[in-house]
């Protein structure tokens, strides 16, 4: 007998697990398979960017990650053994640091949360064999790799998060995976490092360290190992090139991305120690306790679309590139974040145009993947050039450029993906634009100052005023959020009639509603406004918030662009309000300025383009 589920996920790495977790949290049945026996015991991808941490926080996962990870305050660059630049962590984000966690631990966090929070089960030791699809659904054959027993899984959709050799992608002849294979051999290892002759190297533990000499580049960063030992205080990840950059003309069509699984023996401890000391010279290290070491190669490839009918690909199954900047796993997690809420809306039958919504996954993610491939490719070419002359010039120019604070700040923010935004020109669901001066469509929702709940009931515990930032209110929220920002000056009469109309006009839509008013105009008694029905009361208690200081730089009013309008010389007696539309993935859909009921109705018409 076959098993029927909403979605089958092939691949239980970070991308597949995060996608499965979100879908299960939204109440969907998920069948996820992976031939591995469990989470990987190798470190593999280790860098989690600020943007990804913001996304994980929105799903209640950030504390689990930080509980296992190391955080670093920036980067340090060496040339011929001497420090030439130091880049400090920065950024308008709660996670303005480098977060480092072994991929195996990231996977374990997700596996634990799937088990604790959902009914989903990860089917380890099980592989996707084949699948077919028609207009009604997908039929997949999965096989237990130990017993060889096969089973049919019927699903509405199938998602391939199964790496560069994806069986989901290869299962459809319409899919290609074009690009180039890089001939250059790279090495990575996790091991214990100490300074030779008892030299203290704790000064290398607070930042990511990059060593350059000649044509070689090596990274070194403190690591929290997967398995704890009696003394793991000096465990590091090291990685770098063994050859100059060169595209392979012989195997250009052969996918060879990732860990080298050829018959060649992995690098020895002695080899790695010699390689480290050659590039870091005159600094000298003693290597021991090799946890894991391997050669790896890179490809730069992208699928010709991330959707084919009812089949989708994400992560390395959709795109692969140089690990320069540690963007790979982060892109995969962000793919999963983008696709989950859209597929859920379609499965729940609330999407006004299901095909357009599902197609927007490719429209929004493909440009970001292509830009990342181009950036990491250029970085790798320049970073591991085989020309000694070019490398010398590169090192001098890079050292000079990084003396400017603006250059260093921009470089760090780009590394942490803080400039990522949705291209509104390519997305068919991002058709609305924000009004002039307001927060722009496609930008990630910024962190804000805290607000307090407008409804204060003294008999309830805890007996203190609860304050929350806007993003904190949206943790574990999987719905579109419509926020009516009606803050105004103390000397101005509030737009209560617009608040009332906003509440009534949005009641029939499957959205999260939030109303924000100034403290001096907010209702603070134990009763809700009289226009809220008894059925709406439980929801309304968590919907009305008071902004205590709208003049703060990070107040909601300032973040959305309303406060400058309220204090403008041209501001009228009737204060303006802002309707802010925020997607479930926390990207701003758009923001509209409203001063009357007609403008409010016009702004809210947008919801009909997303939901029935």
Secondary structure, 3 states (H helix, E strand, C coil): CCEEEEEEEECCCHHHHHHHHHHHHCCCCEEEEECCCCCCCCCCCCEECHHHHHHHHHCCCHHHHHCCCEEECEEEEEECCEEEEEEECCCCCCCCCEEECCHHHHHHHHHHHHHHHCCCEEEECEEEEEEEEECCEEEEEEEECCCCCEEEEEEEEEEECCCCCCHHHHCCCCCCEEEEEECCCEEEEEEEEEEHHHCCCHHHCCCEEEEEECCEEEEEEECCCCCCCCCCCCEEEEEEECCCCCECCCCCCCCCCEECCCCCCCCCHHHHHHHHHHHHCCCCEEEEEEEEEEEEECEEEEECCCEECCEEECHHHCEECCCCCCCHHHHHHHHHHHHHHHHHHHHCCCECCHHHHHHHHHHHHHHHHHHHHHHHHHHHHHHCCCCHHHHHHHHHHHHHHCCCHHHHHHHHHHHCCCCCCCCCCCCCCCCCCCCCCCCCCCCECCCCCCEEECCCCCCCCCCCCCEECHHHHCCCCCCCEEEEECCCCCCCCCCHHHHHHHHHHCCCCCCEEEEEEEHHHCCCCCCCCCCCCCCCHHHHCCCEEEECCCCCCCCHHHHHCCHHHHCCCCCCCCCCEEEEEECCCCEEEEEEEECCHHHHHHHHCCHHHHEC
